[in-house]
Structure formats: structure tokens, C-alpha cells
Amino acid sequence: MFGDNAVVVATVVISTFFIGFGGGVIFPILPNLGVVLGISPLLVGVILSANRFTRLVANAPAGSLVDRIGTRTPFVLGMGIQAVGTAGYIVAFFLPFPTAWFLGARILWGVGSAFVFATALTIAADVSSGNSRGANMGMIRGGILFGFPTGVVLGGLVSELYGNVAAFSLATVFAVIATLIAYRAIPETHVEGDAHRSVKPWDVDTAIPALTVGSVNFAVFFVYTGALFATLVVFIREYDLGVFGLGPQGSSGIFMALTVVSAGVFMLLGGMLSDRRASRVPTLLVFLLLAGGGFVLLALADSVLTLAIACVCIGTGQGGTSGPLMALLADMTPDERMGRAVGTNNVFGDVGGGLGPLVSLPLVNSIGFVPVYLACAALPVAATFVLLGGVYRETGRFLPGRSHTPPDVTLTDD
């Protein structure tokens, strides 16, 4: 069983890595491209957030569909939709109304990613036991995340050296590869539920574990991808903190990569650490507080070194939270509801990630970076209290133990 399950996890990691490239490539390009296209900061924020707001409608149906028909078909379908959405970035440069094409591509990307995220994390829960769930969740979240910085770094560099179309073309190639890998290698892992059950956008899991974990996920994504990634290129341009002779786009890609590499490393390490402790909660508290501390450093950053340290702290805190948080959700959720629980958690994360650019971009233009980043520092701290309260309400303990054992998984495409 271990060998088969390891292959499943590895396949999901590889395919989500490649598809994640398209999610990152737009961040170092669009904020500056907005000046060229005549797009206001608010509209840039809308485009950056469009995929997340689309997932608000698509997440719950995706999770319910997983519990209804299994994981393989939604996973492959989601990959294909994201590949088409990535190609839409290229089309935007050659047809009238490029803003509408960018917006449409982000919306399509959101639909596909709702299916991918719901299925990838459900697969991890299906093939994991309490002693491996944190590590497997961390690996899969790391696969999704590491594709993002690849897109951020290469998107910034390729766009500066060869142009924006070349950067988006490279992202499209990665997305097609991801879809082919998923089609050829992802097996079915989830027990089918009621095939006659309707699938609705509001069909969320209202159990305490899903709402608690989702609230923490909201805080983490609001400050990380929502605020940090949406404002970093502007911050670097404002304070002239470029590196290696690169402009704001290329430099922001480098600093974003620092956060994401540290996040990816600690997704696995944080998950493994939580697997080796009697309870996952202490690990979560440490990394949430570290993320908050990173934003305090970011607010005070006045040099390349302090900015780099702040980015590493934020990335470490976000990554170290991610694996144990999803493992905690799986520990407290029955198998037959796991798809819905993951979809609900994604709804909360997308609300946070979607509101982040809409709130942070206009605010930094009006009140400055320091108050915005200090407010971001407070959110992960507040999330620690939400986590402790929800866990205690569900289990009667502040430090509940780990649980759950997976079934055997047969590698089949059927």
C-alpha cells in the first residue's frame, strides 16, 4: 500500500506543480501592464482576484462532486480548463478589449483550479493515515505552491527579456503538460457517494472543523497571496529595492520566489513535524505567529536585506501552517464529507485571497504601506484564537490528537 500511495501523491505533486506556473506568471506582469493598458489599480485588483471570486461559486460544487463521483474525472477536467485559461492570456494581446480577455482568462482559471484544489487535497486525505497525513498534505500543497513561484520568477524574467507573450506562452506549455500527466497517471481514490445528489454553489460543510480551518485559511490567504503578492511589485518600485539590476517586475519575482520557496520547504517540514507530535495545534500556532511577525518586519523594511528576511519569515509561516492545517481538517472530518470540507476550506481561502488585492492595492495608494502591512500582521495572530476556540468546541481539548487510517488504493484509471 505504501508504494502505491506514494506514487499517487508524487503524481499529484508533479501535475499541480506544472499547472501552478500559470497562476504565478501573471503577478509580476499585470500590475505594471496595467499602466500600458490604461487599467486603474482597482481594475488590476479585480483581474488578479477574478479567479478567486469565481472559485467562490465553483469550490463548493467541486467538493460535492468529488464526494459524488470520485476524484479522477474532476481532477483531469480541472487541469484542462486551466490550460485553456492560461492560453487566454496570450489571446488578450492580439484581440480588441484585452482587459476583457484577461478577466475572462482569470475566470476560466478559477473554475479549473476549484476542481484541481478540491480533488488534490481529497486525494491526499484518501491515501494518508494519521502518521503521514501532514507530510502528504504538505507535499501536495507544496507542489501547487512551487509551481506558483516558478511562474512568478520566470514570468518576471522572461517578460523582461523576451516579452509578455513569451512568458504567457511558456505558462501555457506547462499547463498542457500538467493536463497530460493527470490524464495518464491519476487513479481513482475516493469512494463514490450518492450519484443522485444535487450539486449547488452553496453546498458547503457547516461543521465546526470546516468553519474553523476555513477561517484560519481566510486569514493566511488574505495576507499572503491577497496582500503581499498584489503589492510587492509596487512596494519595490516605491522604495527602489530592486536586485541584480532588474526592474520592479523581475525583482518582485525574485522576492516572491523567496517567500514561496521557504513556504514550499516548510509545507513539507511543518506537515512532518505535526505528524510526529501528539497534536498538530502547537505547530500551527508557531507558524501563524511567525507569519504575523514577518509582516511587522515588512512594514519596517528599508533595505534589500530586511525585505528578504521579511519575505522568508512570511513564506515560512504560511507554508508551515498549510500542511498541518489541512491534515487537522482531515483528522476531524469523516471520509464521506471530505470533498465538501475541502471545498468549503477553499471558499474561505479564496474570499481572503480575492479580497486581498481589492483592499490592499487601493489602500497602499491612499494611506501607505506601513499601516496596511501592520494590519496584515494582526490577522494571523487573530487566527490563532479562532483555531483554539474551534478545536476546543469540536473536541473538548485545545490540543487534540491525530486520527484516521486510509483504505488501500488500487492504481487504475477507471
Secondary structure, DSSP 8 states (H G I E B T S, - for coil): -HHHHHHHHHHHHHHHHHHHHHHHHTTTTHHHHHHHHT--HHHHHHHHHHHHHHHHHHHHHHHHHHHHH-SHHHHHHHHHHHHHHHHHHHHTTTSS-HHHHHHHHHHHHHHHHHHHHHHHHHHHHHT--TTTHHHHHHHHHHHHHHHHHHHHHHHHHHHHHH-HHHHHHHHHHHHHHHHHHHHHH----S----TT----TT----SHHHHHHHHHHHHHHIIIIIIIHHHHHHHHHHHT---TT--HHHHHHHHHHHHHHHHHHHHHHHHHHHHTSSBSHHHHHHHHHHHHHHHHHHHH--SHHHHHHHHHHHHHHHHHHHHHHHHHHHHTS-GGGHHHHHHHHHHHHHHHHHHHHHHHHHHHHHT-HHHHHHHHHHHHHHHHHHHHHHHHHHHS-SS-B-------------
